[in-house]
Amino acid sequence: MEWVARPGVGWCNGGMAGMDARADRERGARLRAVLREAPVPSERLRDERLIDEIPEHAALARTEQDPGWHPEGDVLVHSLWAADLAARHADEVGASADHRELLVLASLWHDIGKPDTTRRRNGRITSYGHAERGAEIAGSLGRRLGLPDPLVRAASAIISTHMAHVSVKGEPSGKAVRRLDERLRAAGTSLEDWAVVVRCDGDARGSAARPDASVPWLRIAQRLPG
C-alpha cells in the first residue's frame, strides 16, 4: 500500500484562492505527518493547531452526543480517542506508515458527518445518516487538503460503512459480509481495516463500550469460499 499525492493547485482570483489552497495543502502535509508518525495523534493534532485550523475538525467539538451512547463527551473527544486507539493498534502490529495513515485517518474522520446530521428528536440526540454524509465530507476535505486520492477513497469507504453492523441483528449473512468486503476492496481497503475502525469506534465510548461489533463479520468472512 503506497499513497501518491496529487500535484498542487495553482493560483487564481488575484492570488487569494491560491493562498488558501497553499495553506490547505500545508495543513494536509502536517496532518499526514501526524497520522503516519505521532504516537498519540490527539496530542499532536492539538499542538499543531490542526483542530482549530480545519473547520471540519473544529465543528466536532461543537457537536454533542447522546450521553447514553457516548458518555465520553462530544464528537471531537470521541474521534480523537478513536484515532489514538487506531495509532496504538497500528504500532502494535507493525503496520507500514501508509497503512497506519489510513487506519488513523478513517478513525479520526469516522464521525465527521455528525455536525451536519445531529438533531434532537423526542428528547434524544440522533445523527441518522452521518456515515454516508461523513464519506462525502471526507472526500471533499481530503481533496482540499491535497491528500492522496487512494487514501481518501479508502478512508471514505470505511467511513461510509462503519455503521453497517448496526442494521444487522445477530450474525450477518454471508451475502452481507461478501457485499461489504467487495465494496471495501473496490475502494482499496479491506474488511480487516474496517474492523479496526469499528473496534476503535466502539472502544472510544468508554463506559458505554460494547463487545467488538466487527468480530461476527470477520468470523463469517473466514467461512466464505474464496
N, C-alpha and C positions, 0 to 999 in steps of 0.2 A: 504494500500500500504506500503510494507516494503522491503527495499533493503537489500540483504545479500551479503557481499563482498566475493570474491573468495580467496583461500589460496595463500600465497606468492609464488613467483618464486624463484627457487633455484639458486645456484652459478654454473658457468660453465666457460670454456675457461680461466682457471687460475684465476678466480675471477672477471675479468673485466666486463663480461656480468652481473654477479651477482651484482656488484656495480652499474651498470647502471640501472638494474631492481629495485634495492632497492631505488635509487634516484627517479625513476619514480613513484614508489609506494608512496614514501613520498610526492611527488608533488601531486599525486592523493588524498592523505588524506587531504592535505592543500586545494586543490580545493574543495573537498566535504564540508569542513568546511565553505568556502566562500559561496557556493551555498545554504547551509542549514541555515546559520546564519547571514551573512553580510547584514545590512540594505541597503547599497549601494555597490553591488558587484564590480563595476568598480573600486572603490577606494581601496578595499581590494586586488583585483587582482594585482593592480599596487604595493601596499605596500608589498605584499608577493612576488613580482617579478615573478608572475606566467604568465605574458605576455612574458617576455624575456626567461624564463627557459623552456617554452614549445614551440618548433619551430612552431607548427601549429598555435599557437596564434600570435607569432611574425610575421608570414607571412601575417596575416590580415592587419597589419599596412603598409605593402609594396604593398598592392593591392588597386588600385584606383577604383572609381566607376563613372559611368556616372553622371555628376552633374545635369542633367535634372531630373533624377530619385532619386538621392541621394545627395542633396546639403549639407548634414551634414558633408561629408568628406569620408575618406577611410573606408574600411570594418571593421577595428577594432573599429573606432569611432561608427559606426552603431551598431556593435554587442554588444559592452559594454552598449550602450544606451538601446538596446532591453533587455539585461539582467537586467538592473536596473528597467526597467518598469515591467518585469515579477516578480521581487522580490517584488516590491511595490504592485502589484496585489495580489500575494500570501499572503502577510502580511495583506492586507485589508480584504480578505475573510477568514482569519484564517486557511490557509492551513497547513497541517501537515508538518513536516520537510522533509519527504520523497517526498511529493507532491511538495513542494517548490523546492526541489533539481531538480526534473525533469523539471519543468517549466523554471527555470533559466538556467539549462544546455542546454536545447533544444533551448532557445532563444540566449544564448551565442554562440552556435555552429551552428545556423541555416544556416549561410553563410560560414561555414568553408571550403566548396568546391570551393569557388571563386578563391583563389590563383591558383588553378590548371586549372581553366576553363575560366579565364578572358582573353579576346582578344580585339584588336581594329579592328573593321570592318566598313568600309565606314565612317570613322571619328567618330564612336560611340564606347563606351566601353560596351562589352557584356560579359555575363557569362552563356551561354547556358549549361544546364546540371549540374549546380552547386548543385542543391538539391540532385540529385542522387549521385554525387561524394562526396558531404558532408556527406551523410549517410555512405558511405564506409569509409571515414576518421574517422568519429565519432566512428565507430565500432573498427577500429584498434587502435585509440588513447585511447579509453576507456579501451580496454584490456591492453594496455601498462601501463596505469596509475593505473591499478588494480581496476577500478570502478566496482560495482556490475553488473553482466550480465543483470538482469532485467531492471536496469536503462539505460544501454547502448542500449538495444534492444528497449525500449520505446522511448528514445530520438532519436534514429536513424530513427524510423518510422515517427516521427513528422518532422524531418529534411528532409527526402526524399519526403514528401508530402506537405511541406509548401508552394509550388508554385502551388498546384492543382487548386486553384481558378483562376489562370491566363489563363488557357486554356478554360475557360467557359465564354461565352458571356451571360449576363443577369443572370437569376436564374439557378442554376444547376438542373439537372433532379433528380428525386427521386432515380433512379438507380445509378447515380454518387455519391450521398450522401451516400447511403447504402454501396456501394463498399468501399468508403473511411472509413466509420465508421467501417466496418468489418475488414479492414486492420489494423486500429489503435487498435481495441480491441484485435486482434490476437497478437499484439505486447505488450499488457499490458497497453495500454493507451486509450485515448478516443477522440471523436470529440471535446469535450469541452476543453480538454488540447490543442489540435491542434489549436483551435480557439484563445486561449490566445496567443500562439506564433505568429500566423498570425497577430493578432491585435498589438502585441508589435513590430513586424517587420514593419508594416505599420506606426505606430506612431513614430518610431525611424528614420523617414525620414524628420522630421522637417517640413519645409515649403512645402515639396512635399507630405506630408501625404494625403491620400485619405480616404473616408468613409470605415469603418471596413469591409474588404472583407469576413470575416467569417460569418457575420450576415445572408446572404441568406442561407448558408449551415445549420446553426443551425435552421433557420425557417423551412426549408424543412424537416429536421430531426424530428422536433416535429410533423409533419403531417404524418410521416411514421407509418404504423401499426407495433405494437411490434412483 
